[in-house]
């Protein structure tokens, strides 16, 4: 018997502020919720984790930053209702401290589990949870990939001949094996203790901005020095997708081969045209044209009254504004309040708000997902005891054992020709016996001691005696796995009808 899978914790520490994104015009939402091909960045990470029902997902974040708590609860919480959110009291001094808060947010028993740390801006198309689960009960692990570039932009590890990690350095290229940013520990309690020890010792490493921080790689280095085993879990570069900078997001969106087709709804007034004369807003019309060329569906929504469809279509065609569906009658308002997928056509670059950038890749139609079908529970048929058969019995379903060989019965037809030939066999259950009438096609599967399931049979009277018949509306099932262990002595077919029940 296979051993049960090890349940793990997956912690996503989000202690940073995403300042590079703000500096480059991503002004409307926090970094984890920057749209990437129309989907928030954090959902790319979470939806590519192969989580088990017993695993725990934890996201740690600073609630004071750009209303991120609302995004977490209403976007992530809607998609992952079992996710545990841990709010930081303020900015932390590095990933190790952020992780420590996440661990303390777990129940004591859950904290003892193997624990994975997954960056909020990197997703994997390999099953990293499954790969760690295979070694989680005995070893710590680091996911890594082969990196031959000279600039040391990652943390790096050295390995022995069995892929055990012997050293780790932050931003120092001690080998061509770079860490992907996913660190795994066999025991969350042990990890918490090591994070606390690192912070207490004030053991910081310099970040890219020249600021000392408590890095997770520093925790791993301290554990390796104590002879804690760490395994290198190697990935292909193509399995790792980093969305950590605006340039990486844009490059990903330009090259990702499976671009999802979206329905874009553009307001006509204030988005595609402006002013009393209705002059086209060139930048937004160009975006609309680009999205249509890529294969998306364009819907135009207008405050114009019903009945102005022909005039509005003519206007759109004149100004080369693509439109697949025109909707008139939008209510007029001074302020429109919409949901998390709404964007502001005036604020910042619309590409950054929708997560679609110029590309030659055509979109693919969304696969049509059939509605879930209700589970059909098969019920065992209700069996009628043979001993309860009467001349009026119909719709008979019963389980019987064949007691004798099939007999040929000839019934002469006066003055017409040769006698009519049919077949009979005695069958029974624990309540009694009955003669079953068979056609020539039915008799071939009937042998002595065979168990038959009769479905929708009926009683036919032959010279005052009961016969059980299965016609084209019924069925004889020869493949039943049921058994008949005992057969009663009372043969309901041997008694004339007047004596039945006497």
Order of alpha helices (4+ residues) and beta strands (2+ residues): beta-alpha-beta-beta-alpha-beta-alpha-beta-alpha-alpha-beta-beta-alpha-beta-beta-beta-beta-alpha-beta-beta-alpha-beta-beta-alpha-beta-beta-beta-beta-alpha-beta-alpha-beta-alpha-beta-beta-beta-beta-beta-alpha-beta-beta-beta
